[in-house]
Amino acid sequence: MSLTSLMSPPPRTGSPAVPGTLDTEPRTPPPGSTAKPAPPPLTTRSTLPVEILDYILQSLTRSELLPCLTLNSAFYNITSRVLYRALEDLEPAQSVACLLQLEQNPRVQPFVRKLEIDWNTQTSPTVNLYRLLHRVLKKVTALTVLSLEFPRPDTPLWILNGCTFSLRHFSTSLPCDQALARFLDTQPSLTELTLRGFPQGADNIMPPFLSFSPSHATASRNTFTLSPGALPKLSSLRTVHGGPAIIASVVNGRPVQMASIALFPTSSSESLKALSLSASPMRRLSIMSFDPAVQDYLLSEIATRFPQLEALHIVILLSEYTNELLKALGPLLKGFKALQYITFMAATDRTALPGEEQDIAKLWHHWCPTLKTIILPRGRVWFEGRSEWNSLDPDE
C-alpha cells in the first residue's frame, strides 16, 4: 500500500465515540428485567492518554508507523502527527512523494517540525520540482529545523521567498549571497547555522581547497551582509567554504560559542580573526585546514584568540607533523585556560611507538593541566588515568 493511500483518513464506521477513550460501559437492561448486563463491545480505541500514545509511537520506524494509520481516526491523527513531525533521511524519490502529499493534505502541514531535503545526488532537479518544494515550504509554517542540499548548478535563489516559519536550526548549500542574508535576517530564533554553499562569485568548484580561495571572491564581500540585529540567539556556526568576510558577517556581535570552519591558503589568519569577533567566549572549535603554511602559527594563534576553549578539534591535510614538531607544540598549549579535549590529526612521517605518543600526551598535559583527553595523529585516544596517561587502543 502506498504512503499516499495510507495517509487518507480512514472511513468512519459505527456510532461515534470520543477519540482516545474506550467504550467500556456495560449495556444496562431495562428496569425489572432479569437479563444480565451485556458485555462492553469490542473496540480498537485506547484508554491511554493521547500523550502516552504519541510517546510510544515515536519509538517506531517509518515503515512500522504506516499500518497504524489505518486503525481508526484517533490513531490516524496521532500517527500522522508523529510520522510528519521529522521528515529526514529520505531518498530523493521519497522526498518528492512526501512533498506531493504535504501539498495535497493541509491537515498534516502543521505537524511538520523538521524537514531535510537532499537532492545533491540529483543530476539536475527540474524547475517544477523546485517550485513544488517552494510551495510546500510556504505552507509548513510550524517548521523549526530545515536542511536544504542542492546540486550547485542552477541553485534556486528564490526557494525561501515568502516563507514564514521560525527556525532554530538551518543547514543549506545555497550560495552565500544577499538573498540568503535577507532570509537569515527574518530568523531571530535561529541558534545553529550551517553554510555549505560557495560565496557568490566563486565559479570554480573542483577542487575548492586548491582552486578557490574565499578571500579572493571579492563579490561575496559586498553581497552577503547580515543586518546588525539579525540572529541574536545564534550560538553555533559551521561553514565549509566561507572565508573571512562571511564568517565576520555572521559572527560579529553574536553569542557564537561553537564553530566549525575551514582554513584556506592566504586567508587562514583572517578567518580566525573574524571568528574572534563573537560576543561570547568560544567554547568548542573544529578546524579543517587546507593551508600548508599553518604549521608555523595555527595553534599559537588559536590559543591567543580563544583561551577559554574547552574542546578543540584540528585536521590538517597538507602539512606533516613529526614527533619533534608535536612535542614543540606543547608550550603553545599554555595559553589555554580551560581546554579539556583536543584532537590533532595530521600526516606523520612514520609509525610512532606507544611510548613515544604517551610522552607527547604527558608533555601536552604538563603545559595544559586541564586536559583530560588527547587524540594524536595516529588516532590513539589518550586519557588521564589515576597515575598515568593511558590509551584506549585495544592493542595497548
N, C-alpha and C positions, 0 to 999 in steps of 0.2 A: 504494500500500500504506500502511496506517495505521501510526502510531507504535506503537500497542498491539500490532498483529500482528507488527511488526518486533522488538519487544522480547521476544518469546517466544523461548526458546533454540532454536537450530537443531537438527534431529534428528541424532543420531549415526549415521554410516554407516561401513561398512568396519571394519577392525581398529583397535583403539585405538592411539593414538600419544601421545607426550609433548607437551603444548602448548608451542609456542614452538620446536620443533625440526623439522628437515627430514629425512625418511626418505630418505637417500641411499646406504645400504649396498647394494652390489650383491648379487644373489641368486647365491650360490656353487653351482656344480653339484656333484653327488655325486663322491666320490673315484674317479679312474680315467676320468671322463667327459671327452670331447674337446670338449664343447659350451662355447661362450663364456659367461661370466657374463651373466646377464640385466641389462639396464639398470635403474637405480632407477625405481620407479613415480613417476608424476607426483603432485604433492601441492600443496595450497594453503598448507601450513604454512610459516611463515617461519623462516629461520635467524637472524634478528635477535633480539637480546635484547628481552624484554618492555618494558624501559625505553625502548629506542630506538623501538619501535613506538608506545608511548604518546606520546612526544615528537612523532613525525611526525603522528599523528592529531590532536594539539592544533591543528595549523595548518588543519584542515578546518572548513568550516562545518557547521551542524547538518544541513542537507539532504544534504551530502556524506558525513556520517558514517553516516546511516541504512543505505545499502546495505552498509556494512562489517559490519553486524550479522549478515548472512545468509551470510557466507563460511564460517565454521566456528565451533566452540565456542571456540577460542582467541581469534579475532578478536571474537567476541561479547562475551567477558569484558573484553577490553581496551577495545573501543569503548564498552561500557556505562559503564565507569569514566570515560572521557573525556566522554561525552555527558551524564552526570548530575552531573559534578563542579561545573559552574557553570550553574545554571538561571536565565537572565536574559534581558531583552528579549523576554518572552513577551506576546503579546496575551492578554486575559482568557480567551478561549475556549481558547487553547493552554495556559494555566496550569491551567485546570480539568482538561483531558485529562491533563496531566502529573501533577497531584495524584492523579487516579484511578489512574494507572499506578504511582505510587510506593506507594500504599496496597496495591495488589494484588500487587506484586512485592517481597517482602522482600529479594531478592538485591541490588537496586540501592540500597536505602535507605542503606547505609553509604558509598556513593560520593559522596553529596551534600555539598559543602562550601559552596556559595553558592546562595542562593535569594532571588529577587526576585519579590514579588507586588505588582502594581499594579492595583488594582481601583477606582482613583479615578474612572475614567470610567464605571463601572457606576452605574446609577441607584440600585439598592438590592440588593446581593447578598443571597441568601436565607440564613436561619439554617442550613439544611442545607449550604450552601456553606462558611460559616464553620466548621461542625462538621467538614467534610472537611479543611479546612486545619488545624484544631486536631489532628485525629488524625495527620495526616502530620507536623506539627511535633514531636509527641511521639516519632515513630519515626526521624527523621533526626538521630540523636544525634551525628554527626560534623560537624554544621554549624558553620562559623566566621564566615560573612558572611550577614546577614539584613536584608532590606528589606521592610517591610510598609506599603503605602499603601492606605488605605481611604477611601471617602466618609465625611464626618463624621457624618451621621445614623446612629444605630443601630450605632456602633462597638462591636465585641465586646471588652469589657474583660477577658474571661476567655481570650482566644485564646492567651496564653502560659502559662497554668496547666499545671503538670506537665511542662514542657519541661526536658530535662536537658543540652542541648548547651552548649558553652562558646564564646561568640562573641568575635571580635576586632573586628568592625565591625558596627554596628547602626544602622539608619535606620528611623524609623517616624512615621506620622501619628496614632498612638494618643494620646489626651489625656494630658496630664501630670498624672496622679493617683497616688494611693498604690499602686494595683495595678501601675502601670508602675515605680514606685520600688522595690517589693518584688522585681520581676523583675530590675532592674538590680543589686540587692544580691547576686544569685546569679551575677554575671558578673565574676569577678576578672581575667579575661584581656582584657577589653574595652579597646581603645586608641582607637577612633574612634566617636563617638556623634553622631547627627543626630536632633534632636527637631523634627518638623514640626507636631505637634499643638498644639491650644489648651490653655491651662491649664483645669483643671476650674472651672466657674462662669462661663466666658466663653460666653454664649449667642448673642451677635450676631456673625455671621461675615462679613458683607458690608457694606462693605469693612473688613477687620480693622484697617488702619492709621488709619482715620478714626473708626470707631465703637467700637473696643475698645482700651483701654489696659491692658496686663498689670498695671500697678501697682494698678489698681482691682479686679482679680479677687482679692478677699481670700480666697476659699475655697482658691485654689491655695497660699497661704502655709502652710496648715495640712495640706494633703493630699500634696503632692509633697515628700517629705523622704527623702533617702538616708541610710543608716546611715553612721556615721563611717568605718568601714573598707571601704566599698564602692568599687569601681572604682579600685583602687590603681595601675593602669597607664594610666589614661586620659590621652591626650596631645592629643586633638583634639575640639572641641565645635562643633557647628553647631546653632543654634536659630533658628527662624523667628518664632514667636510668644511665646517665653519672655521673661518680664520679669525684674526683678532677683532675685526670690525663687527662681525656678527656676535662673537662672544661678549664683547663690550656692550653692544646694544641690548643684549638680553640680561646680562648680569648686573650692570651698573645700577647701584642703589637698591637692589632687590635682595631679599634674605636667602640667597642661594648658599646652601651648606654642603651639597653633594654635587659632584660634577664628573663627567667623563668626556675627555676631549682628545683630539688627535693633533700631533705636532708635525708641521711640515718644514722643509728647508726654508731658511731665510725669515721665518716668522715665528719660530718657537718661543723665543723670549717675549715677543709682543703678545702672543696668546696667553702666556702665563701672567703677564702684566694685566691684560684685560680681565682675566679671571679673578684677579685680586681686587677688583672694583666692587665685589659683593658687599652688601651692608652687614652681613653676618660672617663670623669666622668659618672658614672651610673645615669640615669635619671628615669628609670622605672624598678621595680624589683618585680617579683612574686615568692613566695616560697611555696612549699608544703613539710611539714616536717613529716617524719616518725620516727623521733628520739625523744624518750621521755625525753631525757636529755637537750633539747634545752631551756627548761623553765628557766634555770639558766643564760643563756648568749646570746640568739639569738638576741633580739632587741638591746642590748648594742653593740654587735659585728657589726651588720648591720650599726648602726649609726656611729661607728668608721671608718668602711671601706668605707661607701658610704654616706658621709654627704650631697652631692648635690642631693640626690634623690628628685624627685617631686611626684612620686606615688609609694606606697608600698602596696603589697597585700600578706598577710600571711595566710596560712591554716595549722593549727597544728592538727594532727589527733590522737596522742597518749598521749596528755597531757591535763590536766584540769585547767582552769583558773577561780578562784573565783573573786568576786568583789574586794576583797582586793588585789589580785595579779594584776588585771587590773589597779587599782589605783597606785600600786607600779611601774608600767611601765612608769608612767608619767614623772618622772625626766630623764628617759633614752632617751626621745624624744628630749631633749635639744640639743643633738648632731646634729640634722638635721637642715640645714640652709635654705632649700627651699621646704620642704615637704608640699604638698597641699592636697593629698588624701591618706588615709590609710584605709585598710581593715584588720581586725584582727579577724579571725574565729577560734574558738576552742571550745572544750566541756566545759560546765559550770555546776555548781553544783545545780543550782536552777533557777527559773524564776525571772528575775530582774524586779523591778518596774520601770516605765518610769522615775521617778525622780532620781533613782539610776544611770541609764545609762546616763542621762543628766549630772549628777555630774561628771561622768567619762569623758564625752566629754569635759566639761568645764575644767577639770583638765589637760587633754591632750593638749588642746588649750593653756592653761596657760604656759605650758612648751615648746610648739611649736606653736608660734603665726601665723605661715604661713599656718596652717591647715585650709582647707575650708570644707572638707567632711570627716566624720568618720563613718565607719561601724563596729559595735561591734559584739561580738559573737552571740547575739540573732538575728542578721540580720537586726536590725533597722539602717536606714541611718540618720545620724545626720549632719546638716549643720548650718553654722553660719548665723543667721538672723541679723536684724538691731540692736537688743539689747539683743538677747538671742539665745542659741542653740536650734534648733527645729528639730523635727523628721518627716520623710516622711511617717511613719506608718499611714495608714488610720484610725486606731483606736485611734490615739492620738488626 
